[in-house]
Amino acid sequence: MKVGFCIRTMAQVIALDYYRGIFTLAALERITGINQTQPGHYAAGRSKPRKQQIQKLEKALHHHGQELCTISL
């Protein structure tokens, strides 16, 4: 079984794989400040993120999402 960012549910693993098709690992690195190889390892199930990394990822992605919500076209 694959292990995702938050390693809570299979749905989150699927979500991580989905967003890897939208954000490159380089983009995730710029958004989160975490070296791009790490999210790749998490998505592939090669390693599990520490609690601190999970919180950092979650906070950065939520912040980025809020920024995207402020865009008006």
MIFIMAR-531939 format. One line per field, with one value per residue: residue number from 1; residue in three letters; x negated, y, z of N, C-alpha, C, O in turn. Coordinates in steps of 0.2 Angstrom, whole numbers. Example, Ala and Ser with C-alpha at 12.3 -4.5 7.8 and 13.67 -1.06 7.14 Angstrom:
<rs>
n 1; 2
res ALA; SER
n_east -66; -64
n_north -28; -11
n_up 39; 35
ca_east -62; -68
ca_north -22; -5
ca_up 39; 36
c_east -66; -64
c_north -16; 0
c_up 39; 39
o_east -71; -67
o_north -17; 6
o_up 42; 40
</rs>
This chain:
<rs>
n 1; 2; 3; 4; 5; 6; 7; 8; 9; 10; 11; 12; 13; 14; 15; 16; 17; 18; 19; 20; 21; 22; 23; 24; 25; 26; 27; 28; 29; 30; 31; 32; 33; 34; 35; 36; 37; 38; 39; 40; 41; 42; 43; 44; 45; 46; 47; 48; 49; 50; 51; 52; 53; 54; 55; 56; 57; 58; 59; 60; 61; 62; 63; 64; 65; 66; 67; 68; 69; 70; 71; 72; 73
res MET; LYS; VAL; GLY; PHE; CYS; ILE; ARG; THR; MET; ALA; GLN; VAL; ILE; ALA; LEU; ASP; TYR; TYR; ARG; GLY; ILE; PHE; THR; LEU; ALA; ALA; LEU; GLU; ARG; ILE; THR; GLY; ILE; ASN; GLN; THR; GLN; PRO; GLY; HIS; TYR; ALA; ALA; GLY; ARG; SER; LYS; PRO; ARG; LYS; GLN; GLN; ILE; GLN; LYS; LEU; GLU; LYS; ALA; LEU; HIS; HIS; HIS; GLY; GLN; GLU; LEU; CYS; THR; ILE; SER; LEU
n_east -4; -2; -10; -5; -6; 0; 2; 15; 27; 32; 38; 31; 19; 22; 26; 14; 7; 15; 14; 0; 0; 4; -3; -20; -34; -44; -37; -30; -40; -44; -32; -31; -43; -50; -62; -61; -62; -58; -43; -40; -45; -37; -24; -27; -28; -40; -45; -40; -33; -39; -30; -31; -35; -23; -14; -20; -19; -5; -1; -8; -2; 12; 11; 7; 18; 28; 22; 24; 38; 41; 39; 47; 55
n_north -6; 11; 26; 42; 60; 63; 51; 46; 41; 31; 39; 51; 48; 45; 58; 65; 59; 63; 78; 78; 78; 90; 100; 102; 92; 101; 113; 110; 110; 124; 129; 123; 123; 111; 99; 94; 80; 73; 74; 66; 54; 51; 50; 39; 29; 26; 32; 38; 53; 64; 69; 83; 87; 83; 93; 105; 103; 103; 115; 124; 121; 123; 137; 141; 137; 146; 158; 156; 157; 170; 176; 185; 185
n_up 0; -4; 4; 9; 10; 22; 28; 33; 27; 13; 3; 4; -1; -14; -18; -17; -27; -38; -37; -40; -53; -57; -49; -51; -44; -41; -40; -29; -20; -20; -15; -2; 4; 6; 1; -16; -18; -7; -6; -17; -13; -3; -9; -17; -8; -3; 9; 25; 30; 44; 58; 60; 47; 40; 46; 41; 27; 26; 31; 22; 10; 13; 15; 2; -5; 0; -5; -18; -19; -17; -30; -43; -58
ca_east 0; -6; -9; -4; -8; 3; 3; 21; 31; 30; 40; 26; 14; 25; 26; 7; 6; 19; 11; -6; 2; 6; -9; -27; -38; -48; -32; -28; -46; -43; -26; -32; -50; -53; -66; -56; -63; -54; -36; -40; -46; -30; -19; -29; -28; -47; -47; -35; -35; -38; -24; -33; -34; -16; -11; -23; -16; 2; -1; -10; 4; 18; 10; 7; 25; 31; 20; 28; 45; 41; 39; 53; 54
ca_north 0; 18; 30; 49; 65; 63; 44; 44; 37; 30; 44; 56; 45; 46; 65; 67; 57; 68; 84; 78; 79; 97; 103; 98; 92; 108; 118; 109; 113; 131; 131; 120; 123; 104; 97; 90; 73; 70; 72; 60; 48; 50; 48; 32; 25; 24; 34; 41; 60; 65; 73; 90; 88; 83; 99; 110; 102; 105; 123; 128; 119; 127; 144; 142; 137; 153; 163; 155; 159; 177; 178; 186; 186
ca_up 0; -4; 9; 6; 14; 29; 30; 37; 23; 6; -1; 4; -6; -21; -19; -18; -34; -42; -37; -43; -60; -57; -47; -51; -37; -40; -38; -22; -16; -19; -10; 5; 7; 7; -5; -20; -18; -2; -8; -22; -9; 1; -14; -20; -2; -1; 15; 28; 33; 51; 60; 58; 39; 38; 48; 37; 21; 27; 32; 16; 5; 15; 14; -5; -7; 2; -9; -25; -18; -18; -37; -46; -65
c_east -4; -5; -9; -7; -6; 4; 9; 25; 29; 32; 35; 20; 16; 25; 19; 5; 9; 16; 4; -5; 3; 0; -15; -30; -42; -43; -31; -34; -46; -38; -28; -38; -53; -56; -61; -57; -59; -47; -35; -41; -40; -25; -20; -29; -35; -49; -40; -37; -34; -32; -25; -33; -27; -13; -14; -20; -9; 3; -2; -4; 10; 17; 10; 14; 29; 29; 24; 35; 46; 41; 46; 51; 60
c_north 6; 22; 38; 53; 64; 56; 43; 40; 36; 35; 50; 54; 47; 54; 68; 65; 61; 75; 84; 79; 86; 102; 99; 97; 98; 113; 117; 111; 120; 133; 129; 122; 117; 102; 92; 83; 70; 69; 67; 54; 46; 47; 41; 27; 23; 27; 37; 48; 60; 69; 81; 91; 88; 90; 105; 109; 105; 112; 126; 127; 123; 135; 146; 142; 143; 158; 162; 157; 166; 180; 179; 188; 190
c_up 0; 2; 7; 11; 21; 32; 34; 33; 16; 1; -1; -1; -13; -22; -20; -25; -39; -43; -40; -51; -62; -55; -48; -45; -36; -38; -31; -17; -15; -14; -3; 8; 8; 0; -9; -20; -13; -3; -13; -18; -5; -4; -16; -14; 0; 6; 18; 31; 40; 52; 58; 51; 37; 40; 43; 30; 21; 27; 26; 11; 7; 13; 6; -8; -6; -3; -16; -24; -18; -25; -40; -54; -68
o_east -9; 0; -14; -10; -10; 6; 8; 28; 25; 29; 34; 17; 12; 23; 18; 2; 6; 15; 1; -10; 3; -2; -15; -28; -43; -45; -30; -33; -47; -38; -26; -39; -59; -53; -58; -52; -56; -44; -31; -38; -38; -22; -16; -29; -36; -53; -36; -42; -29; -30; -21; -30; -25; -9; -10; -18; -6; 7; 1; -3; 13; 22; 13; 16; 33; 33; 26; 38; 52; 42; 50; 47; 59
o_north 6; 21; 39; 52; 64; 55; 39; 35; 40; 37; 53; 58; 49; 56; 72; 69; 63; 77; 89; 81; 89; 106; 93; 101; 100; 117; 121; 113; 122; 138; 133; 121; 116; 102; 88; 79; 64; 63; 63; 49; 40; 42; 37; 21; 18; 24; 39; 49; 57; 73; 84; 97; 92; 93; 109; 115; 109; 115; 131; 131; 126; 138; 151; 146; 146; 162; 167; 160; 169; 186; 175; 191; 191
o_up 4; 5; 3; 16; 26; 38; 39; 36; 13; -4; -7; -4; -17; -28; -24; -28; -44; -48; -42; -54; -68; -59; -46; -40; -30; -33; -27; -12; -9; -10; 2; 14; 11; -5; -7; -22; -13; -2; -13; -20; -5; -2; -17; -15; 4; 9; 15; 34; 43; 48; 56; 49; 33; 36; 41; 27; 17; 24; 24; 7; 2; 11; 4; -12; -10; -5; -19; -29; -20; -26; -39; -55; -74
</rs>
